[in-house]
Amino acid sequence: MPAAPQPQAIFISPQQVIRDLLFIGVGSFLCAMAINGILIPQHFATGGISGISLVIHRQFPALSLQWIYLAINLPLFALAWMAVGRRFFFYSAIGALALTLALALIHIPINLDNKMLNALLAGLLIGSGAGISLRSSGSQGGVDILSIMLLKRFSISLGATILTTNVVVLLLVSYYFSLEALLYTLVVIYTSSKVVSVVVTGLSQRKTVFIISPQWQRIADEILKDIKRGVTIIKGQGGYTGNEEHILYAVITLAEIGQLKRLVQSIDPNAFVVISDTLEVMNYRIGNQPHW
């Protein structure tokens, strides 16, 4: 019988723990600054668990926003434990507590003259904060847990899940806000969802490259030697000429695109090169699969 799988280790190294806690702390600070400094004073709504918490807080001011947020998050942690893993559960619990504490302590007034600028800044801060927290081994709870589950199981992007879920919640709570506030909130949600994807993906975005050139052997050798990426040689045939072709296939990082283009240009300026985005790559050297 195969050996039973070992439980996921919560702590990898002291350096990793310090890094994760630092990311969670910075992310919580930025989100709390946006919520207490912009969303509440400007009477904007927001999506996800924060949006529901804000509505409850407006209806029952005696209930603290941070404790409402924590209470609603509790059932989601069972999903984090079952669907993602012990490490993600543990650090997400820390993330939710850190955001709760930050909401109680961080009250930095931000009052720009233009409401649109307020909405854009709030989206940038929330997206950056949530993205930085997701760069750790956990999250801030709430919609982040759902987005990680869908990413791991169905490869649905973080930004898509966050945007869709937040818009649905926004529609549910629309009764409590003016149309103007809802429209500005859409700006906040859209901006934050895009920023989250950028912060989490960053330079780890992978690119697929196809190269067709008579100098395919030289190009393949240089990719292996200089960029140190694997190359697959696919035999093909030109549809018009009928000539046999050799197609080079490789997966590189976003940061390596410039180096690859210069390399190909120096060997064959007339080479046919196609570079496209990838959704997810799994491999011990070039993979960008989630770390949760």
C-alpha positions as CSV (number, residue, x, y, z in Angstrom):
1,M,0.0,0.0,0.0
2,P,1.3,3.5,-0.7
3,A,2.4,5.6,2.2
4,A,-0.1,8.1,3.6
5,P,0.6,11.6,2.5
6,Q,2.4,13.7,5.1
7,P,0.6,16.7,6.6
8,Q,1.6,20.0,5.1
9,A,4.3,21.7,7.2
10,I,3.2,25.1,8.6
11,F,6.6,26.6,9.1
12,I,9.2,26.1,6.4
13,S,12.1,28.3,7.9
14,P,12.5,31.2,10.2
15,Q,13.2,33.5,7.3
16,Q,10.0,32.4,5.6
17,V,8.0,33.0,8.7
18,I,9.4,36.5,9.1
19,R,8.7,37.3,5.4
20,D,5.2,36.0,5.6
21,L,4.4,38.0,8.8
22,L,5.9,41.1,7.3
23,F,3.8,40.8,4.1
24,I,0.7,40.2,6.1
25,G,1.4,43.2,8.4
26,V,2.1,45.6,5.5
27,G,-0.9,44.4,3.5
28,S,-3.3,44.8,6.5
29,F,-1.9,48.3,7.1
30,L,-2.7,49.4,3.6
31,C,-6.2,47.9,3.5
32,A,-7.1,49.5,6.9
33,M,-5.7,52.8,5.7
34,A,-8.0,52.7,2.7
35,I,-11.1,51.5,4.6
36,N,-10.8,53.9,7.5
37,G,-9.3,56.8,5.6
38,I,-11.3,56.7,2.4
39,L,-14.2,54.3,2.2
40,I,-15.9,55.2,5.5
41,P,-15.5,59.0,5.4
42,Q,-16.5,59.1,1.7
43,H,-19.5,56.8,2.3
44,F,-18.3,54.4,-0.4
45,A,-19.4,50.8,-0.3
46,T,-17.1,47.9,-0.9
47,G,-17.4,44.3,-2.0
48,G,-16.7,41.0,-0.3
49,I,-16.8,40.5,3.4
50,S,-15.7,44.1,4.0
51,G,-18.8,45.3,2.1
52,I,-21.1,43.2,4.2
53,S,-19.3,44.3,7.4
54,L,-19.6,48.0,6.5
55,V,-23.4,47.7,5.9
56,I,-23.8,46.0,9.3
57,H,-21.7,48.6,10.9
58,R,-23.8,51.4,9.4
59,Q,-27.0,49.8,10.6
60,F,-25.6,49.0,14.1
61,P,-22.8,51.6,14.8
62,A,-22.4,50.2,18.3
63,L,-20.8,47.0,16.7
64,S,-17.2,47.5,15.9
65,L,-16.3,47.1,12.3
66,Q,-13.3,45.0,13.0
67,W,-15.2,42.4,15.1
68,I,-18.0,42.2,12.5
69,Y,-15.3,41.4,9.9
70,L,-13.7,38.7,12.1
71,A,-17.0,37.1,13.0
72,I,-18.2,36.8,9.3
73,N,-14.8,35.3,8.4
74,L,-14.9,32.4,10.9
75,P,-16.9,30.0,8.7
76,L,-14.6,30.6,5.8
77,F,-11.6,29.2,7.7
78,A,-13.1,25.7,7.7
79,L,-13.0,25.9,3.9
80,A,-9.4,27.1,4.0
81,W,-8.4,24.1,6.1
82,M,-10.2,21.5,3.9
83,A,-9.6,22.9,0.4
84,V,-6.2,24.5,0.5
85,G,-4.1,23.3,3.5
86,R,-3.0,23.8,7.0
87,R,-0.4,26.5,6.2
88,F,-2.8,28.6,4.3
89,F,-5.4,28.2,7.1
90,F,-2.9,29.2,9.8
91,Y,-1.5,32.3,7.9
92,S,-5.0,33.3,6.8
93,A,-6.1,33.3,10.4
94,I,-3.2,35.5,11.3
95,G,-4.1,37.7,8.3
96,A,-7.7,38.2,9.4
97,L,-6.6,39.0,12.9
98,A,-3.9,41.4,11.6
99,L,-6.5,43.2,9.5
100,T,-8.9,43.3,12.5
101,L,-6.2,44.9,14.6
102,A,-5.3,47.3,11.9
103,L,-8.9,48.4,11.4
104,A,-9.0,49.2,15.1
105,L,-5.7,51.1,15.2
106,I,-5.1,52.6,11.8
107,H,-7.1,55.8,11.3
108,I,-5.2,58.0,8.8
109,P,-7.4,60.6,7.3
110,I,-7.2,60.8,3.5
111,N,-9.4,63.5,1.9
112,L,-8.6,64.3,-1.7
113,D,-10.7,67.0,-3.4
114,N,-12.0,64.8,-6.2
115,K,-14.1,61.7,-5.4
116,M,-12.8,59.8,-8.4
117,L,-9.3,60.3,-7.1
118,N,-10.4,59.0,-3.7
119,A,-11.9,55.9,-5.4
120,L,-8.8,55.3,-7.5
121,L,-6.5,55.7,-4.4
122,A,-8.7,53.4,-2.4
123,G,-8.6,50.7,-5.1
124,L,-4.8,51.0,-5.3
125,L,-4.4,50.7,-1.6
126,I,-6.8,47.8,-1.1
127,G,-5.4,45.9,-4.2
128,S,-1.9,46.4,-3.1
129,G,-2.7,45.4,0.5
130,A,-4.6,42.3,-0.5
131,G,-1.9,41.4,-3.1
132,I,1.0,41.8,-0.7
133,S,-0.9,39.6,1.9
134,L,-1.4,36.9,-0.8
135,R,2.3,37.0,-1.6
136,S,2.7,35.4,1.9
137,S,1.6,31.8,2.7
138,G,-1.9,33.1,3.6
139,S,-4.5,35.8,3.0
140,Q,-6.7,38.3,4.8
141,G,-9.6,35.8,4.8
142,G,-13.0,36.6,3.2
143,V,-13.1,36.6,-0.6
144,D,-9.4,35.9,-0.7
145,I,-10.0,32.3,0.5
146,L,-12.6,31.7,-2.2
147,S,-10.3,33.1,-4.9
148,I,-7.4,30.8,-3.8
149,M,-9.7,27.8,-3.8
150,L,-10.9,28.5,-7.4
151,L,-7.4,29.3,-8.6
152,K,-6.0,26.0,-7.2
153,R,-9.0,23.8,-8.5
154,F,-10.0,25.5,-11.7
155,S,-7.2,27.9,-12.5
156,I,-9.5,30.9,-12.4
157,S,-7.5,34.1,-11.9
158,L,-7.5,35.9,-8.6
159,G,-8.6,39.1,-10.1
160,A,-11.6,37.5,-11.9
161,T,-12.9,35.9,-8.8
162,I,-12.4,39.0,-6.6
163,L,-14.1,41.2,-9.2
164,T,-17.1,38.9,-9.8
165,T,-17.7,38.2,-6.1
166,N,-17.4,41.8,-5.1
167,V,-19.8,43.0,-7.8
168,V,-22.4,40.4,-6.6
169,V,-22.0,41.5,-3.0
170,L,-22.2,45.1,-4.1
171,L,-25.6,44.4,-5.8
172,L,-26.9,42.8,-2.7
173,V,-26.0,45.8,-0.5
174,S,-27.0,48.4,-3.1
175,Y,-30.1,49.3,-1.1
176,Y,-28.0,50.9,1.6
177,F,-26.0,53.2,-0.7
178,S,-26.7,55.9,-3.2
179,L,-26.2,55.3,-6.9
180,E,-23.3,57.7,-6.9
181,A,-21.6,55.8,-4.1
182,L,-22.1,52.5,-5.9
183,L,-20.6,53.8,-9.1
184,Y,-17.5,55.1,-7.2
185,T,-17.3,51.8,-5.4
186,L,-17.3,50.0,-8.8
187,V,-14.1,52.0,-9.6
188,V,-12.6,50.9,-6.3
189,I,-13.5,47.2,-6.9
190,Y,-12.3,47.2,-10.5
191,T,-9.0,48.9,-9.6
192,S,-8.3,46.7,-6.6
193,S,-9.0,43.5,-8.6
194,K,-6.5,44.5,-11.3
195,V,-3.9,45.6,-8.8
196,V,-4.2,42.3,-6.9
197,S,-3.4,40.3,-10.0
198,V,-0.4,42.4,-10.9
199,V,1.0,42.3,-7.3
200,V,0.6,38.6,-6.9
201,T,1.7,37.6,-10.4
202,G,4.4,40.3,-10.8
203,L,7.5,39.1,-12.8
204,S,6.5,35.5,-12.3
205,Q,4.2,35.7,-15.3
206,R,5.3,33.1,-17.8
207,K,5.3,33.5,-21.6
208,T,5.0,30.8,-24.3
209,V,7.4,31.3,-27.3
210,F,7.2,29.8,-30.8
211,I,10.1,30.5,-33.1
212,I,10.4,29.4,-36.8
213,S,13.7,30.1,-38.5
214,P,16.2,28.3,-40.8
215,Q,18.7,29.0,-38.0
216,W,16.7,27.1,-35.5
217,Q,19.6,25.0,-34.3
218,R,21.7,28.0,-33.4
219,I,18.8,29.8,-31.7
220,A,18.0,26.7,-29.7
221,D,21.6,26.3,-28.6
222,E,21.8,30.0,-27.5
223,I,18.5,29.7,-25.6
224,L,19.9,26.7,-23.7
225,K,23.2,28.3,-23.1
226,D,22.4,32.0,-22.4
227,I,18.8,32.0,-21.1
228,K,19.2,28.6,-19.6
229,R,15.6,27.5,-20.5
230,G,14.6,24.2,-22.1
231,V,13.6,24.1,-25.7
232,T,11.4,21.6,-27.5
233,I,11.9,21.1,-31.2
234,I,8.6,20.4,-33.1
235,K,8.8,19.2,-36.7
236,G,6.3,20.9,-39.0
237,Q,5.6,21.7,-42.6
238,G,4.9,25.1,-44.3
239,G,1.3,25.3,-45.5
240,Y,2.2,27.3,-48.6
241,T,5.7,26.1,-49.5
242,G,5.4,22.5,-48.3
243,N,8.9,22.8,-46.9
244,E,9.8,21.0,-43.7
245,E,10.1,23.4,-40.8
246,H,11.5,23.1,-37.3
247,I,9.5,25.0,-34.7
248,L,11.1,25.9,-31.4
249,Y,8.8,25.9,-28.3
250,A,9.9,27.4,-25.0
251,V,8.4,28.8,-21.8
252,I,10.2,31.8,-20.3
253,T,9.6,34.4,-17.6
254,L,8.4,37.9,-18.3
255,A,11.8,39.4,-17.4
256,E,13.5,37.2,-20.1
257,I,11.5,38.4,-23.1
258,G,13.9,41.2,-23.9
259,Q,16.9,38.9,-23.8
260,L,15.2,36.3,-26.0
261,K,14.2,38.9,-28.6
262,R,17.7,40.3,-28.8
263,L,19.2,36.8,-29.1
264,V,16.8,35.8,-32.0
265,Q,17.3,39.2,-33.7
266,S,21.1,38.8,-33.7
267,I,21.0,35.4,-35.3
268,D,18.1,35.7,-37.7
269,P,16.4,39.1,-38.1
270,N,13.7,37.5,-40.3
271,A,12.7,34.8,-37.8
272,F,9.0,34.3,-37.2
273,V,8.4,34.7,-33.4
274,V,5.2,34.4,-31.5
275,I,5.0,35.3,-27.8
276,S,1.8,34.7,-25.8
277,D,0.6,34.7,-22.2
278,T,0.2,31.5,-20.2
279,L,-2.4,30.9,-17.5
280,E,-0.4,28.4,-15.4
281,V,2.8,26.5,-15.7
282,M,3.8,23.5,-13.6
283,N,7.4,22.5,-13.4
284,Y,10.1,22.5,-10.7
285,R,12.2,25.1,-12.6
286,I,9.9,27.3,-14.6
287,G,6.5,26.7,-12.9
288,N,4.4,29.5,-11.5
289,Q,1.8,27.4,-9.7
290,P,0.5,28.9,-6.4
291,H,2.7,28.6,-3.3
292,W,-0.2,28.2,-0.8
